[in-house]
């Protein structure tokens, strides 16, 4: 879209990207009178700092960043410290991480006891050192192929998003997902209409349809990501609602941080990520 792509009506950026897209003039200001089902969105997910008043976005779903591992091949794991320990020893060569600087650097920062969103140069350089420890032991850096790598058994330890590990479990039931005890990321994806949408009226109708509680309940059965609409819960499989990997407890949520748009602080992260991938 920054390069001038056209033809997209609706997009689903994560929270901090909504803020960036608003600043770059890429999003259509929503006509709330065309979105009566917005009333179903839970208050805890609306009016976020990245879009005060939800002028450009409506909450879609939310989830966590953590890791999955093979319980038949690795010992019980509960933390980022466990992830690093196993990744550099028993799971060496069979480890994947996301191809995302903020998720991976954020995870190293949480391991060290720092904020997921830190832009402190000293803290970031410590995180870089931890990543460099990890690099020789990686099978792949990928945000798209780690599901199949775990399903096939090529990978036995993967840093990723919670919903993806339910897809892994359809073919590899020995995999479990962990929200690390040190804390991690709570992300929220959002529905938005592009500034250049060919049909903004139909786009509003589509967003309103997606916010119908019965429709939202169907989405989670495919994505395994928690919905931002509590009114959908009566229509959601009870097994999904009771699964702590999808709907973690409040004590777990309290340790999670939402990813922020980091402004100039993002540059050092990008530099670290470039050096890490090139190492």
C-alpha positions, 0 to 999 in steps of 0.5 A, a space after each residue: 500500500 505504501 508503494 501505491 497498491 490499489 484494489 484493496 477494500 478491507 485489511 486486518 493490521 495489528 495494533 501498532 500498524 493501525 497507528 502507522 497506517 493512520 499517520 500515513 493516510 492509508 485508512 478510511 475514517 469509519 462511518 459508525 452509523 453504518 456499523 451498528 454491530 460495533 456495540 458488541 465489541 468489548 470495551 477492553 478492546 476498544 478505544 486503544 491508544 493506537 486508534 482513540 475512539 476507533 475512528 479507523 479500526 474495529 477490533 477483530 481478534 487477539 492472541 499471544 506470542 509464545 512457543 510450542 514444543 514436542 512434549 515427547 522429545 523435550 522436558 516440560 517447559 514454562 519460560 523463555 529461559 527454558 526455550 533458550 536452554 533447550 534451543 541451544 542444547 537438546 533441540 539444537 538444529 530443530 528450532 524455528 523463530 518468527 521472521 519478525 524483529 519485534 516479536 523475536 527481539 521482544 521475546 529476548 527482552 522479556 527473557 532478560 526481564 525488560 519491557 517487550 517494547 524497550 528502546 533502551 540501547 543497552 537493553 537492546 544490545 543485551 537482547 542482541 547477544 541472546 539472539 546471537 547465542 540462538 542463531 547457530 541452533 536455528 533450523 529456520 526463521 519463518 512466519 509461514 512455514 513453521 506449522 508444516 515444519 512442526 507437523 513433519 517433525 523437522 522442528 520440535 521447538 518453535 517461537 510463534 503465535 498461539 492459534 498456529 499451534 492448533 493447526 500443528 496439533 491436527 497432525 502432531 498432537 504431541 505439541 503444546 503451546 506455552 505462554 512464557 512465565 516471564 510474560 510476552 506479547 498480547 496482540 490484537 488484529 483489527 478490521 480497517 477500510 483502506 483510503 482507496 477502497 473501491 467500494 467503502 459502502 460495501 466495506 462497511 457492510 462487510 465489517 458490520 457482518 463480521 461483528 455479528 456475534 454468531 459470525 465472530 463465533 464461526 471465525 474462531 473455529 477456524 483461526 483459534 484466536 480469541 474474539 473481541 466480542 463476548 456476546 459471541 461466547 454462547 455460540 463458541 465451542 466450550 472446549 475452545 473457551 476453556 482452553 487457556 492457550 486461547 483464552 489465558 487467565 487474567 494472571 497470565 494476561 497481566 504479564 503480557 504487553 501490547 506491541 507499540 509503534 516505537 518511532 525512532 526507537 524502531 531503527 536500532 531494532 531493525 539494525 539488530 535484526 538485520 545483523 542477526 539474520 546476516 550472522 
